Amino acid sequence: MKKIKGPAIIGLAVVSVTIGLSACGAGGSPAGPKTGPSSSTTALAPASEPAASVESSPAGTSTSAPATDATPPRKQTEPSSLPAGGQWLYAIKNESTRPVGETSAVLEGDSSGTVYAKSTSQFMGCEGTADRTSYQLDGSFTLFKAQVGLRTGTPAGIKALVDVYVDDALITRLQVDSDGGAPLQVVLTGGQTLTFIVSKGAGDCEYSEQGYLVFGDGQIS
């Protein structure tokens, strides 16, 4: 993840993070101009990914031994780490151009294969209009944190541009690609809303029912 801009009020731990790009409908589109959290965008319906094909051998013929699966073992995170009074991001009341919600994901490029079981998905505006989600804080929280990246299966070459706002203040601007994700922290003290505006910076999108961008185990407290 590359930090493009970050005012002083953010507590941000970004390690070459690729903030997750959210999925979109069929076809890609250029990233549009950034809009403030008060701007409205057009809601777009999600779509589904094609199923993988399966080949079978005719009866009575020999087949070669199956290839060894090189995928690293998956390591489950501990969702019980949610602090007292904290909430998972997907459980927070929000307004969004397209549905966000609970998901379980491994981040693209994460060699550890860690499964983030309490994650929040986010679309990224592949059609040319940025996707926007605003979470209602009502001044009740002090910190947002998540492991941010692209979910496994995101098309190669995809990059997401993510603007992070607390109320009407732009806190940071990030570029996310498939480098395994990185931790993000944002100070929320006194904030009424936490807003993400996400657009496609590069690459071609494909059909997907969920956003490519993932806030891994994203939570506020």
C-alpha positions in Angstrom: 0.0 0.0 0.0 1.4 3.4 -0.9 0.4 6.4 1.2 -0.3 9.3 -1.2 -1.4 11.8 1.4 -2.0 11.8 5.1 -3.0 14.7 7.5 -1.6 14.5 11.0 -4.8 13.3 12.7 -4.5 9.8 11.5 -2.8 7.0 13.5 -1.7 5.1 10.3 0.4 2.0 10.2 0.9 1.3 6.5 3.5 -1.1 5.3 3.6 -1.1 1.6 0.0 -2.0 1.8 -2.3 -2.8 -1.0 -5.6 -1.6 0.2 -8.2 -3.9 -1.1 -9.8 -3.1 -4.3 -13.4 -3.8 -4.4 -14.9 -5.9 -7.1 -17.3 -4.6 -9.7 -19.5 -5.6 -12.5 -18.2 -6.9 -15.9 -15.5 -4.9 -17.5 -13.1 -2.2 -16.1 -13.3 1.5 -16.2 -10.9 4.4 -15.6 -10.8 5.9 -12.1 -12.9 9.1 -11.9 -12.0 12.2 -9.9 -12.1 11.9 -6.1 -15.3 13.2 -4.5 -15.9 14.2 -0.9 -17.9 12.1 1.5 -21.0 14.2 1.0 -21.1 13.5 -2.8 -23.6 11.0 -4.0 -22.8 8.1 -6.4 -24.9 5.8 -8.5 -25.6 2.4 -6.9 -24.6 -0.5 -9.1 -25.7 -4.1 -8.8 -23.0 -6.7 -8.1 -22.5 -9.6 -10.3 -21.2 -13.2 -10.0 -17.9 -14.9 -10.9 -17.9 -17.7 -13.4 -17.5 -21.2 -11.9 -14.3 -23.0 -12.5 -14.4 -25.9 -15.1 -13.8 -29.5 -14.1 -12.3 -32.1 -16.4 -12.8 -35.8 -16.1 -11.1 -38.8 -17.8 -13.0 -41.4 -19.8 -13.6 -44.7 -18.0 -10.8 -47.2 -18.4 -8.1 -44.7 -19.2 -5.1 -43.9 -17.0 -4.4 -40.4 -15.7 -1.3 -38.8 -14.3 -1.0 -38.3 -10.6 -2.6 -35.1 -9.4 -0.3 -32.1 -9.0 0.8 -31.2 -5.5 -1.1 -28.3 -4.2 1.5 -25.5 -3.6 -1.0 -23.3 -1.8 0.4 -22.5 1.7 -1.7 -23.8 4.7 -4.3 -21.3 5.9 -3.9 -19.8 9.3 -7.1 -18.6 11.1 -7.0 -15.3 12.9 -8.5 -14.9 16.4 -11.7 -12.9 16.1 -12.1 -13.1 19.9 -9.5 -10.2 20.0 -12.4 -7.7 19.5 -11.9 -5.3 22.5 -14.6 -4.5 25.0 -17.0 -2.1 23.5 -15.6 -2.7 20.0 -17.6 -3.7 16.9 -16.7 -5.3 13.6 -16.8 -2.8 10.8 -19.5 -4.6 8.8 -21.9 -4.4 11.8 -21.8 -0.6 11.9 -24.7 1.2 10.4 -23.7 2.6 7.0 -24.8 4.2 3.7 -23.1 2.8 0.6 -23.4 3.0 -3.2 -23.3 -0.9 -3.3 -23.7 -3.4 -0.5 -20.8 -4.0 1.9 -20.9 -6.8 4.3 -19.3 -9.6 6.3 -16.8 -11.8 4.5 -14.0 -14.3 5.2 -11.0 -13.7 3.1 -7.3 -14.5 2.5 -5.5 -11.5 1.1 -3.9 -11.7 -2.4 -0.1 -12.0 -2.0 -0.2 -13.1 1.7 2.2 -16.1 1.8 1.1 -17.0 5.3 -2.4 -17.8 3.9 -4.0 -16.1 7.0 -7.8 -16.3 7.0 -9.5 -13.0 8.1 -12.8 -14.5 9.2 -14.4 -11.2 10.4 -13.7 -9.0 7.4 -15.7 -6.3 5.5 -15.8 -6.3 1.7 -15.8 -3.1 -0.3 -16.6 -2.4 -4.0 -14.2 -0.2 -6.0 -16.1 1.5 -8.9 -14.7 -0.3 -11.9 -17.3 1.3 -14.1 -15.8 4.8 -13.7 -17.7 6.1 -10.7 -16.0 5.7 -7.3 -17.8 3.5 -4.7 -18.4 5.2 -1.4 -19.3 3.8 2.0 -19.9 6.0 5.1 -20.1 4.4 8.5 -22.0 6.1 11.3 -19.8 6.7 14.4 -21.9 9.2 16.4 -18.7 10.3 18.3 -18.7 7.0 20.1 -15.4 5.5 19.0 -11.7 6.3 19.1 -9.9 4.0 16.7 -10.4 2.0 13.4 -8.0 -0.8 12.5 -7.8 -3.5 9.9 -5.5 -5.5 7.7 -6.2 -4.0 4.3 -5.7 -5.7 1.0 -7.2 -7.4 -2.1 -9.0 -10.7 -1.7 -7.5 -13.8 -3.4 -8.9 -14.2 -6.9 -8.7 -10.5 -7.7 -7.6 -10.2 -11.4 -3.9 -9.5 -11.9 -2.8 -5.9 -12.3 -5.7 -4.4 -10.3 -4.9 -1.4 -8.2 -7.3 0.5 -6.0 -7.2 4.1 -5.0 -8.7 4.7 -1.5 -9.6 8.0 0.1 -10.2 7.8 3.9 -12.3 10.5 5.5 -13.3 11.2 9.1 -16.3 13.5 8.8 -15.4 15.9 6.0 -11.7 15.8 6.5 -9.5 13.7 4.1 -7.2 11.7 6.4 -5.2 9.8 3.9 -5.1 8.6 0.3 -3.9 5.1 -0.4 -2.9 3.0 -3.4 -3.6 -0.7 -2.9 -2.4 -3.7 -5.0 -1.7 -7.4 -4.5 1.2 -7.3 -2.1 -0.4 -9.2 0.8 -2.0 -6.3 2.6 -0.8 -4.2 5.5 -2.2 -2.8 8.8 -4.1 0.5 8.8 -5.1 2.5 11.8 -7.2 5.7 11.8 -7.9 7.9 14.9 -11.7 8.5 15.2 -12.0 10.4 18.4 -15.1 12.6 18.3 -15.8 11.7 14.7 -19.3 11.3 13.4 -18.6 9.3 10.3 -15.8 7.2 8.8 -15.9 7.2 4.9 -14.1 5.2 2.3 -14.2 6.4 -1.4 -12.6 3.7 -3.6 -11.9 3.8 -7.4 -9.9 1.6 -9.8 -6.4 3.0 -10.5 -5.3 0.3 -12.9 -6.2 -3.1 -14.3 -9.3 -4.8 -15.7 -12.1 -5.9 -13.5 -14.2 -9.0 -13.9 -17.6 -10.2 -12.7 -17.7 -10.6 -8.9 -20.4 -10.9 -6.3 -18.2 -9.3 -3.6 -15.9 -6.3 -3.5 -12.2 -7.0 -4.3 -11.1 -4.6 -1.5 -11.1 -6.3 2.0 -10.8 -4.7 5.4 -9.4 -7.8 7.1 -10.9 -8.2 10.5 -11.8 -4.5 10.4 -13.0 -3.1 13.7 -13.7 0.1 15.5 -13.4 0.6 19.2 
